[in-house]
Each structure stands twice: as structure tokens, then as C-alpha cells.
Amino acid sequence: MIVEIINKKRLGKILSKKELEYFFNGYLHGEIMDYQMSALLMAICIKGMTDKEIFDLTDIFIKSGERFDFPGIEVDKHSTGGVGDKTTLIIAPIVASLGVPVVKMSGRGLGFTGGTIDKLESIPGFRTNLTDDEIEKQKKEIGIVITSQTKDLVPLDKLIYALRDVTGTTESIPLIATSIMSKKIASGADKILIDIKVGNGALIKKEKDAKKLAQLMKKIGEFYHREVRCMTTNMDTPLGTSIGNSLEVIEAINILQNKEDNYLRDLCIELASEMVSMGKDISVEKAKIQVEESIRSGKAYQKFLEFIKYQEGDIQRLEVSNQKIEVRSKRSGLIKKISAEDIGNLSVSLGAGRIDKEDQIDPTVGILLNKGVGDRVLEKEILCTLYVNKEVNIEQVEKIFVIE
């Protein structure tokens, strides 16, 4: 039966719900091995799935664990992942500061894209494994919770997510949609904003695939009577100036303290405005006025500090590596391109991401971009600063920057 199901999907045929239940629930209970599930995931990645198969698989994922339904309308946001994407750290406190509760169950890094939980765990003492009672209490008291997926919430996704990370199946649109929507529906979100990253530094590489994913997640939302909005944002270049867990937390703090005015800040305002619009049932324009005022007044940053303290984190003890390497330009010119994918892979090689699912992340390492696309650079000027705890091939790093 196992081989027959793998071969059926390999040939592009439709799997019944019974076949999907047999295979995926079998994996959940240890009756299907990693190598067998890897084969099916690869077949799905290559051949795709019908809407019916996706609805069935989403239902199997949801029913693999408990469902949560915390009182009150929940507005949730999810990003499909990209290099340097620390938007949740910025958006969640902004939205919560405006009276719209945010209860978010986030994931760890997948491929070369960083995970929100990995970033938060770079803050010494920060707790990411909260109980249901703790989540409910924190939501009532401060209106913001970001926690890792509980063991009872879609446990099947946890297993598949980790396996996809190390088997080259992270870019499958059906698997992305199933993973995202099963968690959002099981966690009780009534309104969901999906930030679909597109480009060489994202799981989704092409605009047409982003549109396909957006349509698919809206269909799943309709099936479960949820309001789903999707935004498509560029990920050909890294998002922001920092890549690496502690570094990204620092950059998020700078945005919330109104110290930086750049594309990352603008994007976070857009995303937060959509969430506030959904949560308060007001226009995006009105929501944007409130969002900008929350940042300007420091209200959003105070909510961030309250959130970190409540989950026992100590921002004062946040560390980055004291070993730094400055990568300098060999010529003068205009920076035409900084490949997000190459930067992402570099960050993984430094230890900021996972190559194997058992790998431990080093939160102190990463990359600080001193120059961005469109900037003029002089010979010997610093392009980027690497925070490292191991040797690095500088020549490979230099090739990431296209200067003309």
C-alpha cells in the first residue's frame, strides 16, 4: 500500500482522502518512515495536488491534534517566509497596542528563511512553549502572545514541516497552503492576513505561483468560513539590513523606536494597517493613521517591551558575536543586485539556520548589510559585516554583491 500510494502520486494521479489518511496518519504514529514520507512529499512537490486533495489534507492535518478557540475575534498574520523577514516582531506589538488582540503560533526556520520562534529564542530567558492557560491569560492581560506551536496543535504539521526543511520540498504550493491554513484554522483565527513573499529569497519564486497560492488559501478560508486577505511582497533582496536571529531582533527594535525609515518600516505599516482594518472593521486608510501614530508615540515599542517581559525575556542580555569580518568592495560603482537567496544560504553556513532538522542555531551570528541595492559604493568601502564564530570564504561573499 505504501509504495502504491507513492507511485500513484508520482504518476500524477489523484489520491483519495482514505489514502492520504493512511499515509499521513501512519507517519504521525511512526508506521511510515522518514524516507517513505520524503518520497511522497517529493512526488507532491513535482506533480501537485487538486483542490479536493488539498482540502482533504488540510482536514487531516487539523484533526491530527486539538483545536483551540480562544474567546474574541482573532486576527492572525502569516508570512510564507523570506530572508531577513522579521515583520512579525514589529507588526504584532503595533496591532496589539491599538486594541486588536494578536495570538500567534509561529514556526522555526525553514530552509534559508528564518523562523520567528528562532528569533525570539535569541532573547535570553524568552519562553516560547506556553500552555493553553498561559496563552489565554496573557491574551487577556496584554493582548499579545507569540508562542511556538503546541504539541497538541496540528502535530502532523510539526513533523512534516521539519522533514520538508531537509528534503528539498519546501517550495510545494499545496504543502505550503496546507501547513499555513491548518495551523491558522486549528488555532481559532477568524481573520487571517497572508504575506506571500515572492523572489529568489523566498519559498515562492514566481508571481504566478504567488497568485496561485493566494487563490488556494482564500479557497481554504472560504471552506472553513474564515476571512483571508493576501498581500504579495518582494523578496529578491533581503528584507531589511539584518539577517541572523539576534541581529534581526535589534533591527525590529530600531523600527519600533522610530529610528529607521526604510522599505521594511513601510511594509510593516502596510501589513499592520491591514490587520487593524480587519480587526476593527475600519478602512485601511483609517487604520494606517492609527498605526503610524502608534509607532511615532512609542506606544508600539512599549507594547513590545511588555510582551518580551511577560514571556520572561531579557532584552538587555541580547548578544551578537564579538567576532566581526568587514567585507569591502573591490571596485567603485552602483550596487545593482544583492541576491536574497545567496545571503540566506550564507547565513545558514554561518550557523544562523538549519541544514539538518536536528541542527542547533547560533543566535549570535549573521550578516549586517552596510549597503543596499541602488546605493553607490566606493572601492574598499564596507559592503556588509559578518558576525561569525567560524571561518568564512570572503571571496564567495563578495560575489553576492553585483556592482556596475
C-alpha positions in Angstrom: 0.0 0.0 0.0 2.8 2.4 0.9 4.7 2.0 -2.4 1.4 2.0 -4.4 0.4 5.4 -2.9 3.9 6.9 -3.7 3.8 5.6 -7.2 0.2 6.8 -7.8 1.2 10.4 -6.9 4.5 10.0 -8.8 2.4 9.3 -11.9 0.3 12.4 -11.2 -2.9 10.6 -10.2 -5.3 11.8 -7.5 -5.1 10.4 -4.0 -8.3 9.7 -2.1 -8.8 11.0 1.4 -8.6 7.4 2.6 -5.1 7.1 1.0 -3.9 10.4 2.4 -5.2 9.5 5.9 -3.4 6.1 5.7 -0.1 7.7 4.7 0.0 10.9 6.8 -1.6 9.5 9.9 0.7 6.5 9.6 3.7 8.8 9.6 2.3 10.6 12.6 2.1 7.3 14.5 5.6 6.1 13.4 4.3 3.5 11.0 5.6 5.3 7.9 9.3 6.0 7.8 11.1 9.3 7.0 12.4 8.0 3.7 8.9 6.9 2.6 7.3 10.2 3.6 10.1 12.0 1.8 9.3 10.2 -1.4 5.6 11.1 -1.2 6.4 14.8 -0.4 8.7 14.9 -3.4 6.0 13.4 -5.6 3.6 16.0 -4.4 6.2 18.7 -4.9 6.6 17.7 -8.6 3.1 16.6 -9.5 1.0 18.9 -7.3 -2.5 18.3 -5.8 -6.0 19.0 -6.7 -8.1 21.4 -4.6 -10.0 18.4 -3.2 -6.8 16.7 -2.2 -5.6 19.9 -0.5 -8.9 20.3 1.4 -8.7 16.7 2.5 -5.0 17.0 3.6 -5.8 20.3 5.5 -8.6 18.5 7.3 -6.3 15.5 8.1 -3.7 18.0 9.5 -6.3 19.8 11.6 -7.7 16.6 13.0 -4.3 15.3 14.0 -4.5 17.3 17.2 -6.7 19.6 19.3 -8.4 22.8 18.0 -8.3 26.0 20.0 -10.9 28.7 20.1 -9.9 31.5 22.4 -12.8 33.9 23.0 -13.0 37.1 20.9 -12.2 37.7 17.3 -8.6 36.8 16.5 -6.7 38.5 13.6 -3.6 36.5 12.6 -0.9 37.1 10.2 1.4 34.7 8.4 4.4 35.2 6.1 5.4 32.5 3.7 9.0 33.2 4.6 11.9 35.2 3.3 15.5 36.2 4.1 15.6 38.8 6.8 11.8 38.7 7.4 11.3 39.9 11.0 7.9 41.6 10.3 6.0 39.7 13.0 8.3 41.1 15.7 7.3 44.6 14.5 3.7 44.2 13.4 2.3 42.2 16.4 3.1 44.8 19.0 1.8 47.6 16.8 -1.5 45.9 16.2 -1.9 44.8 19.9 -1.1 48.4 21.0 -4.2 49.5 19.1 -6.5 47.1 20.9 -6.6 44.3 18.4 -5.5 41.1 20.2 -2.8 39.1 18.5 -2.4 35.4 19.4 0.2 33.9 17.1 1.7 30.5 17.0 4.8 30.7 14.9 7.4 28.3 13.5 11.1 27.8 13.3 13.4 28.4 10.3 12.5 26.5 7.1 15.3 26.2 4.5 17.2 29.5 4.3 14.2 31.5 5.6 14.4 32.4 9.3 11.7 31.5 11.8 10.0 33.9 14.3 10.5 31.5 17.1 14.2 31.2 16.4 14.5 35.0 16.5 12.6 35.3 19.8 14.6 32.5 21.4 17.8 34.6 20.8 16.5 36.8 23.6 17.8 35.2 26.8 15.1 33.7 29.0 12.3 34.2 26.5 9.7 31.4 26.8 8.2 30.1 23.5 6.4 27.0 24.9 3.3 28.3 26.6 0.4 26.3 27.9 -3.2 26.9 26.7 -4.0 28.6 30.1 -0.9 30.8 29.9 -1.9 31.9 26.3 -5.4 32.8 27.4 -4.2 34.7 30.5 -1.6 36.6 28.5 -4.1 37.5 25.8 -6.5 38.9 28.4 -3.8 40.9 30.2 -1.7 42.4 27.5 -3.4 41.4 24.2 -0.3 39.9 22.5 1.1 36.3 22.5 3.7 34.7 20.2 4.4 31.1 21.1 5.6 28.0 19.3 3.2 25.5 18.0 1.9 23.5 21.0 2.4 19.7 20.8 -1.4 19.3 20.6 -1.9 21.8 17.8 -1.5 20.1 14.3 1.2 17.8 15.5 1.3 16.3 12.0 2.4 19.6 10.5 5.3 19.8 13.0 6.7 16.5 11.7 6.1 17.3 8.0 7.4 20.8 8.4 10.7 19.6 9.8 11.1 16.9 7.1 10.3 19.4 4.3 13.1 21.6 5.6 15.7 19.0 4.8 14.3 17.2 1.8 14.0 19.9 -0.8 10.2 20.1 -0.6 9.8 23.5 1.0 8.6 25.1 -2.2 5.5 22.9 -2.9 2.4 25.2 -3.1 -0.1 22.5 -1.9 2.2 21.7 1.1 2.7 25.4 2.0 -1.1 26.1 1.8 -1.9 23.0 3.9 0.7 23.9 6.5 -0.3 27.5 6.9 -4.0 27.2 6.8 -4.3 24.1 9.1 -2.4 25.9 11.8 -4.4 29.1 11.4 -7.8 27.3 11.5 -6.9 25.0 14.3 -5.6 27.9 16.4 -9.0 29.6 16.1 -8.1 32.6 13.9 -11.3 34.2 12.4 -9.4 36.7 10.2 -6.1 35.9 8.5 -3.7 38.1 6.6 -1.2 36.2 4.5 2.0 37.9 3.4 3.2 36.0 0.4 6.9 36.6 -0.3 8.0 36.3 -3.9 11.5 36.2 -5.3 14.8 34.3 -5.2 15.0 34.7 -1.4 11.5 33.2 -0.8 9.9 29.8 -1.0 7.8 31.2 -3.8 9.9 32.3 -6.7 7.4 33.5 -9.3 4.5 35.9 -9.3 2.1 33.4 -11.0 2.8 30.9 -8.2 2.1 33.6 -5.6 -1.3 34.3 -7.2 -2.0 30.6 -7.3 -1.1 30.2 -3.6 -3.2 33.3 -2.7 -6.3 31.9 -4.5 -5.8 28.5 -2.9 -5.5 29.9 0.7 -8.6 32.0 0.1 -10.5 28.9 -1.1 -9.4 27.0 2.1 -10.5 30.0 4.1 -13.9 30.1 2.5 -14.3 26.3 3.1 -13.8 26.9 6.8 -15.7 30.3 6.9 -12.7 32.4 7.6 -11.8 35.9 6.1 -8.5 35.6 4.3 -6.6 38.6 2.8 -3.4 38.1 0.9 -0.6 40.5 0.1 2.3 39.8 -2.3 5.6 41.4 -1.3 9.1 41.3 -3.0 11.9 39.1 -1.7 14.5 39.3 -4.5 16.7 41.2 -2.0 16.8 40.7 1.8 14.1 42.3 3.9 15.9 45.0 6.0 19.6 45.3 6.7 20.0 42.3 9.2 20.0 38.6 8.6 20.5 36.4 11.7 18.4 36.0 14.8 19.8 38.4 17.4 20.6 41.0 14.7 17.0 40.8 13.4 15.6 41.4 16.9 17.8 44.5 17.2 16.6 45.8 13.8 13.0 45.2 14.8 13.6 47.2 18.0 15.1 50.1 15.9 12.0 50.2 13.7 9.6 50.2 16.7 11.7 53.0 18.2 11.2 55.0 15.1 14.9 55.1 14.4 14.8 53.8 10.8 12.7 54.9 7.8 13.1 52.3 5.0 11.2 49.7 3.0 10.9 47.3 6.0 9.2 50.0 8.0 6.9 50.9 5.1 6.0 47.2 4.6 5.3 46.7 8.3 3.0 49.7 8.3 1.1 48.3 5.3 0.7 44.8 6.9 -0.3 46.2 10.3 -2.8 48.5 8.7 -4.5 45.6 7.0 -4.7 43.7 10.3 -6.1 46.6 12.2 -8.6 47.2 9.4 -9.7 43.6 9.7 -9.8 43.6 13.5 -11.7 46.9 13.9 -13.7 46.7 10.7 -12.5 50.1 9.5 -10.9 51.2 6.3 -7.2 50.5 5.7 -6.7 54.3 5.4 -8.1 55.0 8.9 -6.1 52.0 10.2 -2.9 53.4 8.7 -3.3 56.7 10.6 -3.6 54.8 13.9 -0.6 52.5 13.0 1.7 55.4 12.2 0.7 57.2 15.4 1.4 54.1 17.5 5.0 54.0 16.2 5.5 57.7 16.4 4.3 57.9 20.0 6.3 55.0 21.2 3.1 53.0 22.1 4.1 50.1 19.9 7.6 49.8 21.4 6.2 49.9 24.9 3.9 47.0 23.9 6.9 45.1 22.5 8.8 45.6 25.8 5.7 44.5 27.8 5.3 41.4 25.6 9.0 40.4 25.9 9.0 40.9 29.7 5.7 38.9 30.1 7.3 35.9 28.3 10.4 36.3 30.6 12.8 37.6 28.0 15.6 39.9 28.9 16.4 42.3 26.0 19.4 43.7 27.9 21.2 40.3 27.6 20.7 40.0 23.9 24.1 39.1 22.3 25.8 39.1 18.9 29.1 37.5 18.2 32.1 39.7 19.0 34.0 38.3 16.0 33.3 40.5 13.0 34.5 40.4 9.4 34.1 43.5 7.2 33.6 42.6 3.6 34.8 45.5 1.4 34.1 46.4 -2.2 36.9 45.8 -4.7 35.6 48.5 -7.0 33.5 51.7 -7.1 30.1 51.6 -8.7 26.4 51.2 -8.2 25.0 48.1 -6.4 22.6 46.5 -8.9 21.8 43.4 -7.1 22.1 41.6 -3.7 20.8 38.1 -4.0 18.5 37.3 -1.1 18.9 33.6 -1.8 22.7 33.8 -1.6 22.5 35.9 1.5 20.2 33.4 3.0 22.4 30.5 2.2 25.4 32.4 3.6 23.5 32.9 6.9 22.8 29.2 7.1 26.5 28.4 6.6 27.4 30.8 9.4 25.1 28.9 11.7 22.0 31.2 11.7 19.9 28.5 10.0 19.5 24.7 9.8 21.0 22.3 7.3 19.7 19.2 9.1 16.5 19.2 11.2 18.4 18.4 14.4 20.8 21.3 13.9 21.2 23.9 16.7 21.0 27.5 15.6 23.7 30.0 16.7 21.6 33.1 17.5 24.7 35.4 17.7 25.8 35.1 14.1 24.6 36.8 11.0 25.0 39.5 8.4 24.6 43.3 8.6 24.2 44.9 5.2 26.0 48.2 5.2 24.9 48.9 1.6 21.7 48.2 -0.3 20.5 47.9 -3.9 20.7 51.2 -5.6 23.5 52.5 -3.3 26.7 53.9 -4.7 29.8 52.3 -3.2 33.5 53.3 -3.3 36.4 50.9 -3.6 37.3 49.5 -0.2 34.0 50.7 1.3 32.2 48.2 3.6 29.5 46.2 1.8 28.5 44.1 4.8 29.7 43.0 8.2 29.7 39.3 9.1 29.2 38.3 12.7 30.8 34.8 12.9 32.0 32.0 15.1 33.7 30.1 12.3 35.9 30.7 9.2 34.3 32.2 6.1 35.3 32.3 2.4 35.3 36.0 1.8 35.6 35.7 -2.0 32.2 33.8 -2.1 30.6 36.6 0.0 31.9 39.3 -2.4 30.2 37.6 -5.3 26.8 38.2 -3.7 27.0 41.9 -4.5 26.6 42.8 -8.2 28.3 46.2 -8.7 28.4 48.0 -12.1 
